[in-house]
Amino acid sequence: EAQVTQNPRYLITVTGKKLTVTCSQNMNHEYMSWYRQDPGLGLRQIYYSMNVEVTDKGDVPEGYKVSRKEKRNFPLILESPSPNQTSLYFCASGKGQGYNEQFFGPGTRLTVL
Amino acid sequence: GIQVEQSPPDLILQEGANSTLRCNFSDSVNNLQWFHQNPWGQLINLFYIPSGTKQNGRLSATTVATERYSLLYISSSQTTDSGVYFCAVLDDYKLSFGAGTTVTVRA
């Protein structure tokens, strides 16, 4: 089944404890992206990647890192999480440079205490 | 960036009713998608529709790119249609989302 998977789906952690949210797609898509969703602020892009080893900042990249070493994987790294990073996170992928249909993972609910 | 406005913000329907959701955008777009966010928070793809009309079961969508709007039609609504409906357009390598329409279908 064609899909985007994220892990973990739920995470409660403490300030400053490094964490990684994994994202994987099995559709051979070049484009991948991370978004966060917050009440009143909607969905905002964190980082995106056009292909392996090509990443760029979105609208809200502060406090996050990404890497794209393999085409299928695009992990989101929070090196020192803070409470303002409590959010619902989505990974997305699409063919080409994002001009085609994009598909979203199931979401990761992160709480930073 | 491209502004995306959705209306109405909230919609309450009786089961079996029909409805129309609207999405206006401020500039020409190459990619327009409709999503349904279910009560569990998942974003479900409904339509990829930069222009034209598509139908999928009880749902259909129309995008008039030259007039910068898209419409999502829900017919014979069911309680499982409840949730938030988002329109999103591609804007400089990201999807810009509207604020959504919250649909509540009552049995």
Interface residues (C-beta under 8 A of the other chain):
Chain A: S33 Y35 G42 L43 Q45 Y48 M50 D56 G58 D59 L88 F90 A92 Q97 G98 Y99 N100 E101 Q102 F103 F104 P106 G107 R109
Chain B: N30 N31 Q33 F35 G41 Q42 L43 N45 Y48 F86 A88 L90 Y93 K94 L95 F97 G98 A99 G100
